[in-house]
Amino acid sequence: MDDVLNRDYWITWFGYKGNEIEMIQLSRTITAADRILLYLFIYTSMKVFYRNYLKARRLLHKSIY
């Protein structure tokens, strides 16, 4: 069911109906790449957020003591 939804989405995204098997493979590769990019984006944003959090905490401790 998931593959069918992905395939229909990518067919409308590319605006043409090609070979069915080709479109399935295309949608699979694109969703895999998107997933990797999404994980990378979340990881980097969390890293930056954590670094800024540590910096802010250090500044707060300096101002308190």
N, CA and C atoms as a LAMMPS dump frame, in Angstrom:
ITEM: TIMESTEP
0
ITEM: NUMBER OF ATOMS
195
ITEM: BOX BOUNDS ff ff ff
-5.0000000000000000e+02 5.0000000000000000e+02
-5.0000000000000000e+02 5.0000000000000000e+02
-5.0000000000000000e+02 5.0000000000000000e+02
ITEM: ATOMS id mol type element x y z
1 1 1 N 0.838 -1.213 0
2 1 2 C 0 0 0
3 1 3 C 0.87 1.261 0
4 2 1 N 1.919 1.212 0.794
5 2 2 C 2.828 2.358 0.896
6 2 3 C 3.492 2.654 -0.456
7 3 1 N 3.933 1.573 -1.134
8 3 2 C 4.574 1.737 -2.447
9 3 3 C 3.617 2.361 -3.46
10 4 1 N 2.347 1.916 -3.412
11 4 2 C 1.36 2.444 -4.368
12 4 3 C 1.173 3.944 -4.143
13 5 1 N 1.06 4.338 -2.88
14 5 2 C 0.886 5.766 -2.572
15 5 3 C 2.098 6.562 -3.038
16 6 1 N 3.292 6.056 -2.748
17 6 2 C 4.509 6.743 -3.174
18 6 3 C 4.564 6.879 -4.679
19 7 1 N 4.212 5.78 -5.403
20 7 2 C 4.29 5.795 -6.858
21 7 3 C 3.33 6.835 -7.435
22 8 1 N 2.095 6.856 -6.92
23 8 2 C 1.128 7.841 -7.424
24 8 3 C 1.626 9.259 -7.156
25 9 1 N 2.191 9.466 -5.984
26 9 2 C 2.697 10.796 -5.634
27 9 3 C 3.802 11.227 -6.594
28 10 1 N 4.743 10.312 -6.868
29 10 2 C 5.864 10.7 -7.725
30 10 3 C 5.446 10.829 -9.182
31 11 1 N 4.409 10.036 -9.601
32 11 2 C 3.913 10.21 -10.974
33 11 3 C 3.352 11.627 -11.13
34 12 1 N 2.57 12.081 -10.155
35 12 2 C 2.022 13.435 -10.25
36 12 3 C 3.147 14.457 -10.106
37 13 1 N 4.166 14.154 -9.297
38 13 2 C 5.267 15.09 -9.076
39 13 3 C 6.045 15.325 -10.365
40 14 1 N 6.328 14.229 -11.109
41 14 2 C 7.083 14.382 -12.344
42 14 3 C 6.2 14.733 -13.531
43 15 1 N 4.886 14.603 -13.363
44 15 2 C 3.971 15.044 -14.397
45 15 3 C 3.898 14.149 -15.614
46 16 1 N 4.348 12.889 -15.503
47 16 2 C 4.149 11.973 -16.621
48 16 3 C 4.033 10.557 -16.085
49 17 1 N 3.336 9.703 -16.859
50 17 2 C 3.189 8.305 -16.468
51 17 3 C 4.118 7.468 -17.335
52 18 1 N 5.224 7.024 -16.733
53 18 2 C 6.181 6.212 -17.488
54 18 3 C 5.912 4.732 -17.279
55 19 1 N 6.96 3.954 -17.479
56 19 2 C 6.874 2.516 -17.237
57 19 3 C 6.625 2.286 -15.744
58 20 1 N 5.694 1.397 -15.44
59 20 2 C 5.277 1.199 -14.049
60 20 3 C 6.44 0.795 -13.155
61 21 1 N 7.214 -0.202 -13.621
62 21 2 C 8.322 -0.715 -12.803
63 21 3 C 9.364 0.384 -12.616
64 22 1 N 9.626 1.108 -13.698
65 22 2 C 10.592 2.206 -13.651
66 22 3 C 10.176 3.245 -12.606
67 23 1 N 8.874 3.587 -12.619
68 23 2 C 8.391 4.584 -11.675
69 23 3 C 8.499 4.091 -10.238
70 24 1 N 8.229 2.797 -10.02
71 24 2 C 8.339 2.263 -8.653
72 24 3 C 9.784 2.395 -8.174
73 25 1 N 10.738 1.988 -9.04
74 25 2 C 12.141 2.059 -8.648
75 25 3 C 12.56 3.51 -8.407
76 26 1 N 12.103 4.401 -9.266
77 26 2 C 12.429 5.812 -9.143
78 26 3 C 11.917 6.369 -7.818
79 27 1 N 10.65 6.063 -7.511
80 27 2 C 10.079 6.583 -6.275
81 27 3 C 10.803 6.005 -5.07
82 28 1 N 11.204 4.735 -5.152
83 28 2 C 11.901 4.122 -4.02
84 28 3 C 13.232 4.796 -3.771
85 29 1 N 13.991 5.044 -4.848
86 29 2 C 15.3 5.66 -4.669
87 29 3 C 15.147 7.084 -4.136
88 30 1 N 14.161 7.808 -4.649
89 30 2 C 13.981 9.194 -4.217
90 30 3 C 13.562 9.247 -2.751
91 31 1 N 12.642 8.363 -2.349
92 31 2 C 12.213 8.398 -0.948
93 31 3 C 13.365 8.011 -0.034
94 32 1 N 14.219 7.078 -0.473
95 32 2 C 15.375 6.692 0.337
96 32 3 C 16.329 7.879 0.495
97 33 1 N 16.576 8.59 -0.607
98 33 2 C 17.46 9.757 -0.548
99 33 3 C 16.856 10.839 0.337
100 34 1 N 15.543 11.056 0.203
101 34 2 C 14.878 12.048 1.041
102 34 3 C 14.995 11.688 2.512
103 35 1 N 14.834 10.385 2.806
104 35 2 C 14.924 9.943 4.195
105 35 3 C 16.315 10.205 4.752
106 36 1 N 17.352 9.922 3.948
107 36 2 C 18.73 10.158 4.393
108 36 3 C 18.954 11.64 4.635
109 37 1 N 18.477 12.486 3.716
110 37 2 C 18.636 13.931 3.88
111 37 3 C 17.913 14.424 5.116
112 38 1 N 16.718 13.868 5.354
113 38 2 C 15.944 14.271 6.521
114 38 3 C 16.675 13.912 7.806
115 39 1 N 17.217 12.685 7.875
116 39 2 C 17.968 12.272 9.059
117 39 3 C 19.177 13.169 9.262
118 40 1 N 19.874 13.484 8.167
119 40 2 C 21.061 14.329 8.248
120 40 3 C 20.69 15.716 8.76
121 41 1 N 19.576 16.261 8.241
122 41 2 C 19.12 17.585 8.662
123 41 3 C 18.771 17.593 10.148
124 42 1 N 18.031 16.56 10.601
125 42 2 C 17.651 16.482 12.014
126 42 3 C 18.903 16.373 12.882
127 43 1 N 19.863 15.528 12.451
128 43 2 C 21.083 15.319 13.219
129 43 3 C 21.879 16.612 13.358
130 44 1 N 22.056 17.343 12.249
131 44 2 C 22.847 18.572 12.311
132 44 3 C 22.141 19.641 13.14
133 45 1 N 20.81 19.74 12.987
134 45 2 C 20.091 20.756 13.757
135 45 3 C 20.139 20.439 15.247
136 46 1 N 20.036 19.16 15.607
137 46 2 C 20.133 18.783 17.016
138 46 3 C 21.525 19.091 17.555
139 47 1 N 22.565 18.832 16.73
140 47 2 C 23.933 19.091 17.152
141 47 3 C 24.127 20.589 17.416
142 48 1 N 23.654 21.406 16.477
143 48 2 C 23.789 22.863 16.623
144 48 3 C 23.005 23.341 17.843
145 49 1 N 21.795 22.812 18.009
146 49 2 C 20.958 23.195 19.139
147 49 3 C 21.65 22.844 20.454
148 50 1 N 22.243 21.656 20.524
149 50 2 C 22.901 21.211 21.751
150 50 3 C 24.114 22.08 22.044
151 51 1 N 24.873 22.435 20.995
152 51 2 C 26.058 23.274 21.195
153 51 3 C 25.644 24.645 21.726
154 52 1 N 24.592 25.217 21.122
155 52 2 C 24.107 26.519 21.589
156 52 3 C 23.559 26.432 23.007
157 53 1 N 22.916 25.301 23.324
158 53 2 C 22.381 25.094 24.668
159 53 3 C 23.504 25.069 25.695
160 54 1 N 24.586 24.374 25.375
161 54 2 C 25.723 24.325 26.293
162 54 3 C 26.337 25.712 26.461
163 55 1 N 26.452 26.448 25.356
164 55 2 C 27.002 27.806 25.416
165 55 3 C 26.145 28.698 26.31
166 56 1 N 24.829 28.624 26.11
167 56 2 C 23.916 29.452 26.897
168 56 3 C 23.985 29.075 28.369
169 57 1 N 24.078 27.779 28.653
170 57 2 C 24.135 27.338 30.045
171 57 3 C 25.407 27.853 30.712
172 58 1 N 26.519 27.815 29.97
173 58 2 C 27.778 28.3 30.507
174 58 3 C 27.667 29.795 30.824
175 59 1 N 27.061 30.548 29.899
176 59 2 C 26.903 31.992 30.116
177 59 3 C 26.009 32.27 31.32
178 60 1 N 24.931 31.493 31.446
179 60 2 C 24.031 31.67 32.587
180 60 3 C 24.768 31.414 33.896
181 61 1 N 25.554 30.348 33.926
182 61 2 C 26.292 30.031 35.148
183 61 3 C 27.302 31.123 35.47
184 62 1 N 27.942 31.679 34.424
185 62 2 C 28.901 32.765 34.654
186 62 3 C 28.204 33.984 35.238
187 63 1 N 27.025 34.311 34.71
188 63 2 C 26.335 35.512 35.18
189 63 3 C 25.774 35.312 36.592
190 64 1 N 25.399 34.068 36.933
191 64 2 C 24.843 33.823 38.268
192 64 3 C 25.952 33.88 39.311
193 65 1 N 27.068 33.17 39.057
194 65 2 C 28.131 33.133 40.064
195 65 3 C 29.111 34.272 39.876
